[in-house]
């Protein structure tokens, strides 16, 4: 048995190199692993060598298995988010005397004999050795070039298709002597989803899954969560990176950093998902511990993939109410946070706030077996992102002013103003955004035939090659004549105005419900229903579905707030997530990419 380890040797459990100075363990079958890796394997109730499946020495198993009960657990969350500070060898202080008779260090390799105590490790190390798999910029550049080539070939064009911008005003003509308010709308339309033909060259993703492993997740919940994580691993390609953070009242980095999803690393990750002790359900709930570890991990990256997202799933509530606004402000630019609340016990208002501030979506998962569907819809969107950091600049002429923006996306400049810029974090293939705003129209002295009263321009980043793209400006055209002003609104604009009114009402109704003011919530929803019913677009499919969803009666306040929160975010963002069976109005936002990945998940359920 050799006592020297070459730097090229790889631990077959974590797939990281074994180097001089690291604690290692060689089994009786002459296979060597990181000591922390083999002990975690043993504590996961696996008593066989990961390579040859021969039984691991019983002396080591007997020493290590009882130790897990000696590691202290926290039952109440701290006043500020904390990371797991338990060293991967902190338990050695407990079993120091026993280990002396089982293992020894010879050239830093643990062997079966009876000599000295293992080298001490920094107690700030996580339970898995933290090591980030580095992004290769050359590979990313090659993928971006190949993706552009295929897209151009598919469209039979020499350049990549841009996001399309179109404009419309509520009225075509306004009398010269009329001074009034009317609405305008600009529409952003992303290119269509390319389907499976470009999946292998899609933009690469850094994904952090922050998952609840508190005691309430025991049984089928944790089993389905693990199954969903396995599905996610299957869908990631070799240039994607994944991290899994599990939390109860403390957080654990399950994989020990961002791991590239190559074939061999997927084997390691799948092993961790199924066997790692810190993906078993126990303890209380403190969302902040998992959030902070995930955000810190992203901020401390040495290299970055073009796309970044964090997925947070919980079925419960913090042991005490927390505001995570300050923490969410620290997320890296371009990162999205998508939150998933399962069952009746989660705090929808907390998760939706995290999602809104994290430029992501909130999903209410009513049925246990729909966890995979919910994650699939989110992944389908992430995998098909075609634009980031979108800036839509609206400029009006002379005395025309923007007085209000109905859409939920943030905008610059205090209104009323001749100019404002609406910002969107990202846009996925097949998606569109209808941005509705109100314009003050002044009197004019002379007649004008289809005169441009303003224009809109768009600039955004291509996530694949990080190039800034600019579209040609589109004008808003309005006639001013002595003929009577138009009475009927533009039909398409009226539909989207109803959507905006509904989204606003839903958000306010949830606030009333959370304050136990259900009568106010119900009156608010009735008022917006009446407004939609009196509009010219009442017979539109979306308007009819909105009315049906808004009129639905819920059994209790919890179901009401969770469902309404999910609805207001989908309609406010015009972005689909999984919707429970009681709502239908947001189904039209589902893109081809989301449907494709959701279908794959359902087809491959075990």
N, C-alpha and C positions, 0 to 999 in steps of 0.2 A: 504494500500500500504506500503510494507516494505521499510525502509530506509537503511537496511543493506544488503550487497551483499556478499554471500559466495564465496570463492576462486574456488569452483567447478562449479559455474555458467558459462555458455558459451554464448557468443553473437552469435545469430543464423545467423547474416550477415557475419561476418568474421571467425566464428568458433573458436575464441580465448577466453581464460578465461577472466572473468570480476572480477577484484580484487579491494580491498579497495585502495583508492587514485586515481583511474581513473575516469574521467568525464563520467557519464552514463546518459541515458535518459529513463524514463519510460512513455510509452504512456498512453492515457486515457483507453485503453483496457488492461492495466496492464502488458504489455510486455516490457522488459528492454533490451537495446542495448548500445554499446559504443556510446557516443555522436557523435564522428567523423563518425561512420558507418551510423547512421541514417541520419545525415545531408548530407553525400555524396549521400545517397539514394534519399533524397528529391531533391537535386540539379540535380539528373539524371532524374527529372520529374516523379518520382514515388511517389505518394501521399498516398500509402496504407501501413499498417503494414505488414512487410515481413512474419509474422507468421499467422495472422488471416484474413488479407486483409481488415480490417476495416480502414476507412479513418483516416489519421494522422491529429492531431490538426491543423486547418487552421492558427491559430496564429503563429505557428512555421514555417509553409510553407511560409507564407507571409513575415516573417522576413528573411528567408534564401534564397529564390529564387532570389531576386534582387541582392544579395550580390556578386554573381559570377562575375558580370560585374565590381565590384570594385577592384578585384584582378588584380594587374598589370601584363601585358604580355610583353615579350621581343620580339622585332622585329629583332634585329641584334645579331648574335652570339658573345660571349665574345672572348677575345684573347686567353683564355685557357678554356678547357672544364669545365663546372660547373654542379652541381646537382641542382635539385629543392630544394630551401631552404625555400619555403613558408610553414609556419607551418600549420598543419591541423586546427589550431584555429586562424591563423593570421587575418582572417576576423572578429574576434570578436571585435577587436579594432574599426572597422567601425560601427558595429551594437550594441555596448556595451549598449547604453541606451535603445535600443529596446528590447534586450534580457532580461534586468532586469524585464521587465513586463511580460515575457513569461515563463522563466525557473528559477529554483533555485537549489541550492545544498543542499540536506539533506542526510548526511552520504555519500557524494560524488555521490549521484544519482540525476540526473536531473528530477524534477517533475514540473507539471503545477502549478504555483502560482506566487507570486511577491515578491521575497526577494533579494538575493545578486547575484553578478557577478560570473560566473564560474571560477574555478581555472585556472591560466595561464599555458600554456604548452610550453616546450622548442621550440623555433622557428626553430630549426634545424630538428625537426621531419618531416618525409615525410607525404604526405596526408593520407597514410595508415599506421597504426601502424606497424613498422618493427619488425618482429619476424620470425626467421628461424626455420622451423620444423626440428628437429634433426634426423640424420640418426642413425638407430639401427644396430650396427655392428654384433650383434648376428643373426639378420635376414639376413643380407648380406652373412654371412658365411654359413648359412643354404641354401640359394639360390645357392651359388657357389657349395656346395657339391651335392645338388640335380641335378643341371645342369650337373656336371661331371658324375654323376651316369647315367643319361638318355643318355648322349652322348656315354658313354662306352657301354651301353646296345644296343643302336641303331647301333653302329659299331661292336658289338659283340667282344669288346676288353676290356682288363682290365685297360687300360690307355687312357687318352684323346688324340685325334688325334692332332698332331703338324702341324705347317706350313711346307710344303715340299720345299726343296731346290734342284734345278737341275742346271747343268752347260753345256755349249756347247762352242766350239771354232769355229771361222769362217772356219778354214781349219783343216782337219784331219792330214795332213802331210805337213811339210815344209822341203825343201832340207837342208842338213847340212851346206852347204856353203852360204845359203841365210840369209841375215840380212834384216828384213823388219818389217813393222807394220801390224798387223791384229787385228780383233775384237774378244772379248769374250762376253758372255752373261750369267748371272745367273738369274734364275727364281724362284720367291717365289710364292707358290700356297697355298692359305688358304683352310681349310676344307670347305665342302659344307654347304649351309644353311640348318638348321634343319627343317625349315618350322614352322607351327603353333604349333607343338607339344611341343616346348620349349619356346614359347613366355612368359608364365607365370613365368618362372625362368630365363629369360634373364638378363644380367648384368644391374644394375640400373644406372640411368642417372640423372645428374643435368643439366637442360636445361634452358637457358636464351634467351628469344625472345625479340630482340630490334627492334621495329617497328616504322616506320615513320607515324606520324599523322599530318603532315604539311597540309596547305590549299589545296595543289594540290591533296591530297588523298581523297577529298570530293566525295560523291556520291557512285557509284558502287565499286570504289576501296576500300574504307574503309569497305564497307559491305562485300566484298569478303575476305578482310583481317581478319575480325572478324570471318567469317565462317571458314577460314583456322585455326585460333587459336582454334576454337571449335573442329575441327578435331584433332588437335594436343593433346588437352586435352583428347579426347576420347581414343587415342592410348597409353597414358601414363599409367603405372601400379602403384599400390599403393606404391611401394618403390621408384618411380621416384619423383623428385622434379622439380617444374616449377617456373620461375619468368618471368613476362612480364614488359618490360621497354618501355614506349612510349615516343617519342621525337618530338618536332618541333625545336624551338631554345633553349628549356630547356627540361630536362628529368624528367619523373615521374615514380616512382615505383608503378605500378598498383596494385600489389598484396601485397605489403608491405613485401617483402622478399621471400625466397624460400619456396614454399608450397608443402608438400607431397600430391601426387595425390590419396588420398583415396576417397572413394565415396562421403563423405560429403564435402571434400574440393573441389572436382570437381564441386559441385553445387555452391559453393561460387565463384569459378573462372569463371564459365560460367556466373554467374550474373554480375561479374565485366566486362567481355568482352562485354556483351550486353548493359549494362547500365552505366558504369563508364564514367563520363564526360570527363576524360582525354584520352579516346580512340576515341574522336570525332575529325574530321579533322579541323585544323586551324593553322595559323601562318606560319613562315618561316621554314628553314631547317638548322640544325646543327648536323651532324652525331656524332661529337665528344662528345656531351652531353650524348647521349644514350650509346655510346661505353664506356665512362668512368664510368658511373653508373653501367653498366653491369659487367665490369671488376673488379671494386671495390667490388661489391657484391660478386663475386666469390673469390676474394682474402681475403675477411673478413669472409668467412664461418668458423663456429666453427666445423662443421663436413662435410664430403665429401662423395659423391657417387663415385664409381669407374670410371664412365665415366662423362666427362664434355664437354659441347658444348654451343656455342653462335651463334644464328641465327640472322642476320641483314638484314632487308628489307627496301629499300627506292626507291622512284620513282623520286627523284630529285637530286639537287646539293646543296652543302653547299652555304650559302650566300657569303662565301669567300673560296678560295682554301686552304685546310689544309693538312698537312702531319702528318699521325697518326703513323709513324714508332715507335716513342718513346713510345707511349701509348700501342701499340700492344706488345712491348717487355715485358710488365708487366703481360701478361696473365699467368695463372697458368700452370705448367708443365702438359702436357697431354691434355690440352684444345684445341679444334678446333673452328675456327670461319668460318662459312659459310655465304657468302654474296649473296644477291639476288637484282638485279637491274631490276626494272620494267619500261618498256616503253622507250621512246627516250631521256628523259631528265636526266637520271642518268649518273654519271661519271664512266664509266667502268674501267678506269685505276686506280681510287681511290679504288673502291670496290675490284678489282682483287688484288691490292697490299695488302689490308687488309687481304684478304683470303689467299694469298700466305704466308704472314708473320705469319698468324694465323693457318697455316697447314691445311687449309680447302679448299673449292671449291667456285668458283664464278659461278652464274647462271644468264643468261640474259633471262628475261621473256618478250617475245614480245607481247603475248596476255593476256588480263586481266584475262580470265577464266582459265589460266594455273598456277596461283599462287599456288593453292592447289597441283597440280602435282609436282611443283618444291620442295615444302616443303616435300611432301611425299617421293620423291627420297632421299632427305637428311636424313629424319628420318629412312628410310629403311636401310640406311648404318649405322647410329649411333646405331640402335638397334641390329645390328649383328656384332659389333666389336669383334674380337677374339684375337687381339694382339696390344700392344702399345709399344712405345719407341724401335722400331726395330733397331738393329745394325748389319749390314752385313759387315763382315770383309773379305777382299780379301788379300791373301798373295801369292806372286809369288817367285819362287826359283831363286837363283843365279843372272844371268844377265838379266833375264826377268823383264821388268818394265811396270807399268801402266802409260800411257802417257796422257790419256784423259778419262773423264767420260761423255758420251753423255746424260745420264739420268738427269732429272732436280733436283733430290734429292741432298741435300748437302752431301759433303764428307770431310773427314779429310786429313791431310798431303798435302803438296805442291807436285804437279806432275812435272816431272816423279818421280815415287817412286815404291818400291817393295810392299808396303803395303798401303792400304787405307780402311777406314770404311765409308760406305754409311748409312745414317740414315733416317729412315722413322718414321713419328709420329704414324701411326696406319695402320691396315689392317683389312678389313671386310670379313665376310664369302663369299665365291665364288670368291673373287678378286684374281688377280695375278699381280705381278710386274716383268717386264722384264728389268733388269738393264744392259745396254750395255756400254762397255768401250773398249778402245783401248790399245793393248799390243805391246811393242817393243820386237821383237824376235831376239836374237843374233845368230851369227854363233856358231856352235859346232863342235868339232873334231870327236866325235864318233857317230855312228848311235844309235838311241834310239827308241824302239818299244812301242808306247802308254805309254810314260813316263809322270808321273805327273809333271807338271811345276808350279803348284800352287794349292791352295785350298781356299774354302770359308766356313765360319761358320756364324751361325745366333744365336743371343740371343734376347729375347724380354720378355715383361711382359704379363702375363695372366690378363686381366682387372678385371676378376671376383674375383680371390683369391689373386691377387697382387704377385704371385710367378713368379720368373724369370725362363724362360725356355730356354734350349740350344739344338740346333739340332746337329747331327753328321756332321762333316765336309765333304764336297764334293770336289773332285779334278777336275782340268782341265787337261785332258790328250792329249798329242800331240806326234806324231811320227816324228822323224828326221831321214831321210834316204838319200841314194844317188839317189833315184828316184826323178823325177821332182816334184816340189811343186804343190799342188792342185791349180786349177784355179777357179773353181766354189765355191762360198761362200755357207755356210750353209743357207738353204732356210728360216727357221724360224727366224734365226738371222737377215737375210736381211730384212724381213718384219718389225721387231722391230727397226732396224736401220733407215728404211724409216720413221717410226712413229716418232722417235726422231728428225730426220732432219725436218720433217714437223712441229713439235711442236716448235722447235727453230725458224724456218722461220716465223711462225704465230706470235710469240711473238715480233720478230723484226719488222714485217710488221705493227703491231699495233702501235709500237713506231713511225714509219715513218708516219703513218696516223695521229696520234695525233699531229705531227709537220707539218701537211699539206703537206707532201711529198708523195703523193699518187703514183707518178710515180715510186719512189724507192720501195714502198710497192708492187706494182704490178709486178715489175721486179723480186723482191726477191721470190715471190710466183711462178712466171713462172719458175725460175731456179730450185726450189725444185720439181715442177711438172715434169720438164724434167729429173731430177735426178731419180725420182721414175719410170718414164716411161722407163728409160734405165737400170733398175735393173733387176735381175733375178726373183724377186718376183712380178713383175708388175701385173701379173694376179691374185694375191691373192685378196680375197674379201676386206680386209681392205685397201690395196693399191689402188684398183679401187675406193672405196668410198672416200678415201683421195683426189684422183685426181678430182673426181666429186665435192667435197666440195670446193677444192681450186680453181677450175675453175668457180665457181658460181659468177655471176655479181650482185653487190649490188647497190641499187638506190642512196645511199648517204653514206657519211663518217661515220655518227653516227651508222647506221645499220652495216656497215662493221666492225668498231672497236669493237662493242659489241659482234657480232657473232664470230669474230676471237678470241677475248679474251676468250670467253666461250670455243671455240674449243682448243686453245693452252693449257688451263689448264686441260681439260679432257684428251687430248692425252699425255700431259707431265706427269700427275699423273696416267694415266690409271684408272680413276675413273669417273663414270657416274654421270651427273646431268641432269636436264631437258634440252633437246635440242629443239630449235625452228625448224619449218618445213623445213627450207632451208638447214639443215645439217643432214647427216645420219651416218657419219663415226664413231661417238662415241657411237652409240647405243649398240655395242657389249660389252661395259663395264658394262652395267646394270646387276645387280646381282638379284638372286632370291628373296632376301629380299626386295630390292627396288621395284621390280615388284609387289610383294605381297602387300606392303603398298600403292603403287600407285593405284593398282586395287581396294583396299578397299576404298580409298578416292573417286575415280570416281564412284564407285557403290553406295556410300552413299551421293552423292551430293544432296543438297536440291533443 
